[in-house]
Amino acid sequence: VYRLFQGKDSKKDQSYFLYNLNQKQLKRIIFPIGKYKKPEIRKIARKANLPIFNKDESQGICFAPEKYPTDFIKRNLKMKKGKTMDTDGNIIGTHEGLAIYTIGQRRGINIGGGGPYYVVDKDIKKDLLIVTNKEKEAKLYKKEVTVENVNWVVKNPARNAAQSVAGGTKFPLKTNMKIRYRKPAVRAIIKSKKGNKYRIEFKELQKAVTPGQSAVFYSNKGEILGGGIIAG
């Protein structure tokens, strides 16, 4: 059985994006710098006289010339402006196209006064961007979520998780779950399964849980058990 773990450098770890790997693929993959941190790699590169050892880090998208994802989206999609509405039903502005906004977003909403505003929801049918200026707005937080299209890196995730997480070999299963790349993993319980959909309960309320983002399950030892797509 091939097992996948987080890299040593938590700031550069890419494991969040690798939950779709299977055993056949892992058999043929190596991660030669997983046990190093970025400064250590720079030292190795410098010692080997490689010209990239002191190169500035890129913060943009590796496959696109644009620095910001919104610019990439605008270039590749036909954007349609629409109305921005608060949670009380008041139209308070105009959005630049629903595709460039995400749940919990605060910057770039462009509403003058009364802010800051946060994106709460997007009504695709009515082309409405729904926002709030209340940071404690209940609609911004979730206690449970459904995750679909789940792939398990290991055949028996419950058994692997039980080795390092206080859970059994059957659901409900305690785990750690990341709901966004830059967000730390949080404690959660995989409560039930229906088909390839799993119902997850967070130990604490989570802000800006976004449908379409990946949810990735980890053990306490940093093993990637699997993951799927947040359905709502």
Buried (B, 14 or more C-beta within 10 A) or exposed (E): EBBBBBBBBEEBBEBBEBBBBEEEEBEEEEEEBBEBBEEEBBEEBEEEEEEEBEEEEEEEEEEBEBEBEBBBBBEEEEBEEBBBBBBEEEEBBEBBBBBBBBBBBEEEBEBEEEEEBBBBBBEEEEBBBBBBBBEEBEEBBBEEBBBBEBEBBBEEBBBBBBEBBEBEEEBBBBBBBBBBEEBEBBBBBBEEEEEEBBBBBBEEEBBBBBBEBBBBBBBBBBBBBBBBBBBE
